[in-house]
Amino acid sequence: MRKAAIAVVALAVLGWLFWRSVQSTLAEPYTVDAALVSEWMLALRAPDLPGPGFVVLQPPDQLRAHLFNQIFNRTMESMTSPTVAAMPLLLHAEYRRAVAVLPPDEVLQIAEEAGLRDEVPAPICIGVVRRPGAGSTRQLYYARFEAPGVARFREALARRQGAAGVGEPFVPGEFPPIVPIAASDANFGSWWPLDPTEIDCLAPLVVE
């Protein structure tokens, strides 16, 4: 009986040490080359293209692959990566619901006036959002950035749309600047709109 109790305690200790090791690994900083976060492209994305964003900031595609590999090497979980890595600034659903009174070219002009053409988002961290799914927990890993131009753009867009006096008012809200990197399924658009309270950091994202 005593030997069995000792074995149970030993297994519990080993399990705890393994859990601590995994958590420590997940919390170590992720790294990215400066070249992968220094050039961004402001773009409109057509409704038939994948992803939730109508207006996006798009980094070099190597950023997606680079961070996806780091996440996979730490978690060893089966995940998928988006076709194109892009930071949504205005969602397709938001445009259809409230902003379609403004033509796409005008929306893009408002983004340019807010400084987004020259915006260089600063890396903050890698994080994850988890939600219940059909028989399992869905996960979305993302890279979070600091990008003040996003709030300026959405506020300016709300003023311009409000001045038009047509349709449902556009509410800028608190819109987290993130780039989706990996998820448990390919339906990346289903994660938006993201509640800012869901956005939490796992580990810093550091520029080498």
N, C-alpha and C positions, 0 to 999 in steps of 0.2 A: 504493500500500500504506500509505504514511504517512498519507494523507488518511483512508483507511478506519479506521485505528487511532485517529486523532484523533476521528472521528465516533463510534466505539464508546465512547471515554472520555467524550465530551460527553454521550452518551445515558445512560451510567451515572451521571454526576454529576447530570443532570437528574432521573433516576429516584430517586436518593438524596434530592435536595432535595424532590421531591414527597412521598416517604415521610415525611421529617422533618416536612413541613408538615401532613400528615394526622395523624401521631402527636401533634403539638403541639395541633392542633384537638381531637382526642379527649380530651386530658388537661386541657383548660380546664375550670374549674368549671361544673357545671350549677347553675341557679338555680331556686328555688321560692318562691312567696309564702308568708308565714308562715301565712296563713289556711288553706292547703291541707294543713298538717301539724300544726295545733293542735287539731283535733277528730277523734277516732277513735271508731268504734262497735264494741263487743264483740258478737259474734254467733255463733250456731250456723248452719251451712249444711247443708241437707238433701243426701243423697247424689245426688239427681237434678239438683242445681245444679252448674254448671261450677266447676272449680277443685279443688285437692287438699285444701283445709282444711276440717276439721269444726268447729273453733273458730278464729275469725279476728278480727283487728282490721282494720276497714275505714275508710280515709280517704275524704274527699270524692272523687267520681269525677273531678273536674276535675284532680286530681293525675296520674292515669293519662294523660289526654289531653295535659296540659302537658309531662310528661316524655317521652312518646312522640314528640311533635313535635320536641323538642330532639334526641333520639337520631337520628331519621330525618334531620333537617337536617344532622347531622354525618356519618352513615354513608352516607346515600343508598341504603340497602339495603331491599329489599322485605321487610317484616315484618308481623306481625299483633299486635294488642293483646288482652289478656284481656277477656272480657265485663264482669267486675267486678274492680277492683283491690282485693286484700285480702292481708293478711299472715297466712299460715298459722301457727297456734300449736300445733295438734294435727291430724294428718292423718286423713282418713277411714280409710285403711288401718291406722293405729295404733289408732284406736278399735275397728274391727272385730276386729283381731287380739288386743288385750290389754286394752282399757279398757271394752269393752261390758258388763262386769259392773256398771259404774256407769251409771245412767240419765243421759241428756243433761242434764236439769236440774241434777243433782248436779255434773256436769262443769263446767257454766257457773257454778255457785256457787263451785267451787274456783277458777276463773279470777277471779271477782270478789273472793274473799278474798285472792288474790295481788296485788290492786290493778290488774288489767287494765282494769276499767271506767273508771278515771281515768288510765290510762297515756297519756302523750304521747311516743311514740317520737321520738328526736332523729335528724335526718338525718345520715348519714355520707358516703355516696358513691354513685355509679353504677358498676355493674360488669357483667361478662358471664361466662357459663359457656359453654364450647364442647365439643361431643361429636360423635363420628363419627355420620353418618346414612347413609341409603340413597343413595349417590352424591354426597353433599355433607355439609358440616359443619353441624350444628344449633347454633343460638345462642339464649341466653336473656339478655336484658338486664334488670337489676333495680335497684331502689333499696334500699340497705342502711341500716338504722337501728340505733340503740342503744336497747334496750328491756329493762331488767333484770327486769321483771315476767314476761317469757316464761320465763326460767329458773326463777323462783320457782314459777310455775304448774305447769310440767312436773315439778319435783321434788315439789311437794305432791301432784300427781296420782299419781306413782309410789308415794308413801307410802300414799295412800288406796286405791289399787288393790291394793297389796301386803297391806294390812290385811284386804282382802276374802278373800285366800287362794284365789282362783279363777283358773284359766287361766294363760296365759303372762305372766311379769312384764313390766311396762312400764318401759323403760329411757329416762330423760329425754334422755340424750345431749347433745351440743353442737348446739343448734338455731339456725341463723342467722336473725335477724329481717329478712326481706326482703319486698319487694313486687314481684311480677313486672310488668314494664312492656311488654316487646316480645319477640317470639320469631320464629324462622324458620318455625314452623308453629303451628297452633292447639292442639296437644296439651300444654297447660301442665302438666297433672297428671303427665305422664310424667317431669318433671324432679325430682320428689320421691320419696324423701328425698334432700336435697342433702348431699353430703359437704362439711363446712366447709372442707376444703383446696381445694375448687373455687372458693370465694368469694373473689374478689379485686377490688380497686377499680381502675377506669379513671381516674376523676376525682372530685374532691370534689363533694358536693351541698350547696349553700350557701343558707341562708334569706335572702331579701331583706328 
